């Protein structure tokens, strides 16, 4: 029985290799094996999904896996060669039947790919017809499930108005972070949050007697007010006040909502901007965060409403509930605010840190080249990418200014690939000014040390 399992596992690995390489490399080096030639019937010979890259990946996987499973190297190589020959046979038949490349046909897609190498193995390892048929059927079932998962889950929109470009990388992260809600499995696949922070780190702070003090520090958020001067600011927006709230993590710390309300309740601003990360965890439910955000919104005095972007803790599922609360989301999109015939443009992108779904071309599409632009992103990590588009101001957060800082060293971790000079407060890059908020709430462990959370009000000044 174990020998038969090894055979199936070898063939499934060969079947998986082209898909895995496509997942890693995307469109790179994906030249079709048929050179885009057509058959005499005018249809493609094999189609664009059958690539030289995938064929070679299967041969390499078969050879390596064959050795690892105590077959000879040439056995693994021949199995891969025959499996790919079967795969190409299926594609050839599908094209003749005018079925599109990439279409899923149960049975036809899997039969030749499993039967060809299994016949070869049956000849050399002397197992009978019954075993051959059984192995072929089991292989086909496993290969079909893998193909279905790839096509219907990883490479399909999960719902009609899904705003992101479909990517297997992004869909895997979404499934892990947003769509696994059964306990305890989603805690297991999010080990860092569930075990590292909530068990190890929290226990360490409690053991050192620092946990309660760290929580008090986290609730001691401040109001940061400053002005930024721009000679080219449209005159109608001189003294324009923006309330910027990033990294709220409202469900992570009792008392935080009340402190925010205390700070913003008497402030009147022109615009509120929410910089992403509304819940504490980056997986699981967000109902409590929405409930607490309702309380914040009740005390918000903003003439031009509220704009928002997504952070790495946010799922797309949170967008519609937030829109219902009056927040206008910028997901690779732009908005203009007009006063006295003059416009201030806001361009916002999808999360550039974890999901990496920011699309600057889409976001800046339709924005006049001479416009005064304020750019919104959850993280500071794309400052180099966005600078050529000409924004005058880049507002971001994500780093929490480290959340824990050490004297003379600064943040222990910033969770950002940007240089440290971009990870807190004001900064410049070329003609672009930037501000990285310390964040309002806390992430991971609900403590702060030598680093205060902040609610930001910035005033735009012209000449």
C-alpha positions in Angstrom: 0.0 0.0 0.0 2.8 2.4 0.9 4.4 1.7 -2.5 1.2 2.7 -4.3 1.0 5.9 -2.2 4.5 6.8 -3.3 3.5 6.4 -6.9 0.5 8.7 -6.5 2.5 11.3 -4.6 5.1 11.3 -7.3 2.5 11.8 -10.0 0.7 14.5 -8.0 4.0 16.4 -7.5 4.7 16.2 -11.2 1.2 17.5 -11.9 1.7 20.3 -9.3 5.1 21.5 -10.5 3.9 23.7 -13.5 1.2 25.2 -11.5 3.5 26.1 -8.6 6.1 27.6 -10.9 3.3 29.7 -12.5 2.3 30.8 -9.0 5.9 31.9 -8.3 6.7 33.5 -11.6 3.4 34.8 -12.9 3.7 35.7 -16.6 7.6 35.6 -16.7 9.1 33.1 -19.1 5.8 31.5 -20.0 6.4 31.0 -23.7 3.8 28.5 -25.0 5.2 25.2 -26.0 3.4 25.2 -29.4 4.9 28.6 -30.3 1.3 29.9 -30.8 1.0 27.8 -33.9 -2.4 26.8 -35.2 -3.7 23.5 -36.5 -5.1 23.1 -40.0 -8.5 23.5 -38.4 -7.5 27.1 -37.6 -7.6 26.5 -33.8 -4.5 26.7 -31.5 -2.4 23.5 -31.6 -2.2 23.3 -27.7 -3.0 26.8 -26.4 -1.1 29.4 -24.2 -1.5 27.5 -20.9 0.9 24.8 -22.0 4.3 26.4 -21.6 8.0 25.4 -22.0 8.5 26.6 -18.4 5.8 24.2 -17.1 7.1 21.3 -19.1 10.6 21.7 -17.8 9.4 22.2 -14.2 7.6 18.9 -14.4 10.7 17.1 -15.7 12.8 18.5 -13.0 10.3 17.8 -10.3 9.9 14.2 -11.5 13.6 13.6 -11.5 14.2 15.0 -8.0 11.1 13.5 -6.5 11.9 10.1 -8.0 15.3 10.1 -6.3 13.8 11.3 -3.0 11.2 8.5 -3.1 13.8 5.7 -3.7 12.9 5.3 -7.4 15.8 5.7 -9.9 16.3 9.2 -11.4 15.3 8.0 -14.8 12.1 6.5 -13.5 11.0 9.9 -12.1 12.1 11.6 -15.3 10.2 9.2 -17.6 7.1 9.4 -15.4 7.2 13.2 -15.8 7.8 13.0 -19.5 4.9 10.6 -20.0 2.7 12.6 -17.7 3.4 15.8 -19.6 2.8 13.9 -22.9 -0.6 12.9 -21.5 -1.3 16.5 -20.5 -0.5 17.7 -24.0 -2.6 15.0 -25.5 -5.6 16.2 -23.4 -4.9 19.8 -24.5 -4.7 18.8 -28.2 -8.1 17.0 -27.9 -9.7 20.0 -26.1 -8.5 22.4 -28.8 -10.0 20.1 -31.5 -13.3 20.2 -29.6 -13.1 24.0 -29.6 -12.8 24.1 -25.8 -10.9 27.2 -24.6 -7.4 26.9 -23.1 -7.6 26.7 -19.3 -11.1 25.2 -19.3 -11.7 22.4 -16.8 -13.0 19.2 -18.2 -13.3 16.4 -15.6 -11.8 13.1 -16.7 -10.3 14.3 -20.0 -7.9 16.7 -18.2 -6.6 14.0 -15.9 -6.9 10.6 -17.6 -3.9 10.6 -20.0 -1.7 12.5 -17.6 -2.2 9.7 -15.1 -2.6 6.7 -17.3 0.6 7.1 -19.4 3.1 7.1 -16.5 1.0 4.4 -14.6 1.1 2.0 -17.5 4.9 2.5 -17.7 5.2 1.9 -13.9 2.9 -1.2 -14.1 5.2 -2.7 -16.7 8.4 -2.3 -14.7 7.0 -2.9 -11.2 4.6 -5.7 -12.1 1.3 -4.6 -10.6 -1.9 -5.9 -12.1 -4.8 -4.3 -14.1 -6.9 -3.8 -11.0 -4.2 -1.8 -9.3 -3.6 0.2 -12.5 -7.3 1.2 -12.8 -7.6 2.0 -9.1 -4.4 4.2 -9.1 -5.6 6.0 -12.3 -9.0 6.8 -10.7 -7.4 8.0 -7.4 -4.9 10.1 -9.3 -7.7 11.6 -11.5 -9.7 12.5 -8.4 -6.8 14.2 -6.7 -5.6 16.0 -9.8 -9.2 17.2 -10.5 -9.6 18.6 -7.0 -6.3 20.5 -7.4 -7.3 21.9 -10.8 -10.7 22.9 -9.4 -9.1 24.7 -6.4 -6.7 26.5 -8.7 -9.3 27.6 -11.3 -12.4 28.2 -9.1 -10.7 29.5 -5.9 -7.3 30.9 -6.6 -7.8 32.2 -10.1 -11.4 33.4 -10.0 -13.1 36.4 -8.5 -14.7 35.5 -5.2 -17.6 37.8 -5.9 -18.9 39.9 -8.7 -17.5 43.4 -7.8 -14.2 42.1 -6.5 -11.9 45.2 -7.1 -8.5 43.5 -7.2 -6.8 41.9 -10.1 -7.0 38.1 -9.5 -3.7 36.7 -8.3 -3.1 33.3 -6.7 -0.7 35.0 -4.2 -3.4 37.5 -3.1 -6.2 34.9 -3.0 -4.2 32.6 -0.8 -3.6 35.5 1.6 -7.2 36.4 1.5 -8.3 32.8 2.3 -5.9 32.6 5.2 -6.6 36.1 6.6 -10.2 36.8 5.7 -12.1 33.7 4.8 -11.1 31.1 7.4 -13.5 31.7 10.3 -13.7 28.2 11.9 -12.0 27.7 15.2 -9.3 26.6 15.9 -7.9 26.3 12.3 -7.6 30.0 11.5 -5.5 30.4 14.7 -3.2 27.7 13.6 -2.5 29.1 10.1 -1.9 32.6 11.6 0.7 31.4 14.1 2.4 34.7 14.5 -0.7 36.5 15.7 -2.2 33.7 17.7 0.8 32.2 19.4 3.8 34.5 19.1 2.0 37.7 20.2 -0.9 36.5 22.3 0.9 33.8 24.2 4.7 34.2 24.1 5.1 38.0 24.0 2.1 38.8 26.2 3.4 36.3 28.8 6.9 37.8 28.6 5.6 41.3 29.3 3.4 40.0 32.2 6.3 38.1 33.7 8.5 41.2 33.6 5.7 43.2 35.3 5.5 45.6 32.3 2.2 44.6 30.7 -0.2 46.8 32.6 2.1 49.8 32.2 2.4 49.2 28.5 -1.4 49.1 28.2 -1.6 52.5 30.0 1.0 53.9 27.7 -1.0 52.6 24.7 -4.1 54.5 25.9 -2.2 57.7 26.4 -2.6 58.8 22.8 -1.8 62.5 21.9 -3.1 65.1 19.5 -0.4 66.1 17.0 -1.1 69.3 15.2 1.2 70.9 12.5 1.1 72.8 9.3 2.7 72.1 5.9 3.5 74.8 3.4 3.1 74.4 -0.3 3.7 77.3 -2.7 1.6 75.7 -5.3 -1.4 74.9 -3.1 -4.6 76.1 -4.7 -5.6 79.3 -2.8 -9.1 78.0 -2.1 -7.5 75.3 0.1 -5.3 77.6 2.2 -5.8 76.6 5.9 -7.5 73.3 4.9 -7.5 71.1 7.9 -7.2 67.3 7.7 -7.8 64.8 10.5 -5.7 61.8 9.9 -6.4 58.6 11.8 -4.2 55.6 10.9 -3.9 52.1 12.5 -7.0 52.4 14.7 -7.1 48.7 15.7 -10.2 49.6 17.6 -11.1 46.2 19.0 -7.6 45.6 20.4 -7.7 47.8 23.5 -10.6 48.7 25.8 -10.8 52.4 26.4 -9.1 53.4 23.2 -12.4 54.5 21.5 -13.3 56.8 24.4 -9.9 58.4 24.3 -10.2 59.1 20.5 -13.6 60.6 21.0 -12.2 62.8 23.8 -9.6 64.1 21.5 -11.6 64.7 18.3 -15.0 65.7 19.8 -14.4 69.4 19.8 -12.3 69.6 16.6 -13.8 70.8 13.4 -11.9 69.8 10.3 -12.4 70.0 6.5 -11.7 66.3 5.8 -11.1 63.1 7.7 -8.7 60.5 6.3 -8.6 56.9 7.7 -5.3 55.2 6.9 -6.2 51.6 7.2 -6.0 48.8 9.8 -9.3 49.0 11.6 -9.2 45.8 13.5 -6.5 44.4 15.8 -6.0 41.0 14.2 -5.2 40.4 10.6 -7.6 37.5 10.5 -11.0 36.7 12.0 -14.1 38.8 12.6 -14.2 42.6 12.5 -17.7 43.3 14.0 -16.3 44.8 17.3 -14.0 47.2 15.4 -17.0 48.4 13.3 -19.1 48.9 16.4 -16.4 51.0 18.0 -15.8 52.9 14.8 -19.5 53.9 14.8 -18.8 55.7 18.1 -15.9 57.6 16.6 -17.9 58.6 13.5 -20.7 60.0 15.7 -18.2 62.5 17.1 -16.5 63.4 13.8 -17.0 67.0 12.6 -15.7 66.9 9.0 -17.0 69.3 6.4 -16.0 67.2 3.3 -16.7 63.8 4.8 -14.2 61.0 5.2 -11.8 59.1 2.9 -10.3 55.7 3.6 -7.8 53.2 2.4 -7.1 49.6 3.3 -4.3 48.3 5.5 -2.7 44.9 5.8 -5.1 44.0 8.7 -8.2 44.7 6.5 -10.2 42.4 4.3 -12.2 43.5 1.3 -15.3 42.3 3.2 -14.9 45.3 5.5 -15.3 47.9 2.7 -19.1 47.7 2.1 -19.9 48.1 5.9 -17.5 51.0 6.1 -19.0 52.6 3.0 -22.4 52.3 4.6 -21.0 54.4 7.4 -20.2 57.2 5.0 -16.5 56.5 4.3 -15.5 56.9 0.7 -12.8 54.2 0.0 -10.0 54.7 -2.5 -8.9 51.3 -3.7 -6.5 52.3 -6.5 -8.7 55.2 -7.2 -8.8 59.0 -6.9 -11.2 61.8 -5.7 -11.2 65.5 -6.1 -12.6 68.1 -3.8 -13.6 71.4 -5.5 -13.8 74.8 -3.9 -14.3 78.0 -5.9 -13.4 76.3 -9.1 -10.2 74.9 -7.7 -9.5 71.2 -7.0 -7.5 69.2 -4.5 -6.9 65.7 -5.6 -6.6 62.6 -3.3 -5.2 59.4 -4.7 -5.4 56.2 -2.7 -4.1 52.7 -3.2 -4.9 49.2 -2.0 -2.6 47.7 0.7 1.0 47.8 -0.5 2.5 45.8 2.4 0.9 42.3 2.8 -1.4 42.0 -0.2 0.7 44.2 -2.5 -2.3 45.1 -4.5 -1.4 48.7 -5.1 -1.7 49.8 -8.7 -0.4 53.3 -9.3 -1.4 53.5 -12.9 -5.0 52.7 -12.1 -4.9 55.0 -9.1 -3.6 58.0 -11.0 -5.7 57.4 -14.1 -7.7 60.5 -14.9 -5.9 62.8 -12.5 -4.7 66.0 -14.3 -1.0 66.2 -14.7 -1.0 69.7 -13.1 -3.2 68.7 -10.2 -2.1 69.2 -6.5 -2.2 65.6 -5.3 -2.2 64.1 -1.8 -1.3 60.5 -1.9 -2.8 58.0 0.6 -1.4 54.5 1.3 -1.3 52.5 4.4 2.4 51.9 4.3 5.4 54.1 3.5 7.1 51.3 1.4 6.2 52.6 -2.1 7.6 56.1 -1.7 10.1 55.5 -4.6 7.4 54.1 -6.9 4.9 57.0 -6.3 7.3 59.9 -6.5 7.4 60.1 -10.3 3.6 60.6 -10.4 4.1 63.9 -8.7 2.1 63.9 -5.4 3.0 66.8 -3.1 2.2 64.9 0.1 2.3 61.2 1.0 0.2 60.3 4.1 0.8 56.8 5.6 1.1 54.8 8.8 1.6 51.1 9.4 4.8 51.3 11.4 3.3 52.5 14.7 6.7 54.2 15.0 7.8 50.8 16.2 5.3 50.7 19.1 8.3 49.8 21.3 11.3 52.0 21.2 14.7 51.7 22.9 16.7 54.8 24.1 19.4 55.8 21.5 18.2 53.0 19.2 14.6 53.8 18.4 12.1 51.3 17.1 12.9 47.6 17.8 10.8 46.7 14.6 9.2 48.9 12.0 7.6 46.1 9.9 8.5 48.2 6.9 11.1 47.8 4.2 11.5 51.6 3.9 14.5 53.2 5.6 14.0 54.2 9.2 13.9 57.9 8.4 10.5 57.3 6.6 9.0 55.4 9.6 7.9 58.2 11.9 6.9 61.8 11.5 7.7 64.2 8.7 10.1 63.3 5.8 11.0 64.4 2.3 11.8 62.5 -0.8 12.6 64.7 -3.8 9.8 67.2 -4.2 7.4 65.1 -2.2 6.7 65.6 1.5 5.6 62.8 3.6 4.2 62.0 7.0 4.2 58.6 8.7 1.8 58.5 11.6 2.7 56.7 14.8 -0.8 55.3 14.6 -3.7 55.5 17.0 -4.0 51.9 18.3 -1.7 49.0 18.8 -1.0 45.7 17.0 0.3 42.4 18.2 0.6 43.0 21.9 -1.5 46.0 23.2 1.4 47.9 24.7 3.6 50.9 23.9 7.0 51.9 25.3 8.8 55.1 24.6 6.4 55.7 21.7 3.1 57.5 21.9 0.0 56.9 19.7 -1.4 59.9 18.0 -4.4 61.6 16.4 -3.1 63.9 13.7 -4.5 67.2 12.5 -2.5 68.8 9.7 -3.2 72.2 8.1 -2.3 72.9 4.5 -0.9 76.3 3.9 -0.2 78.2 0.7 1.9 81.2 0.1 
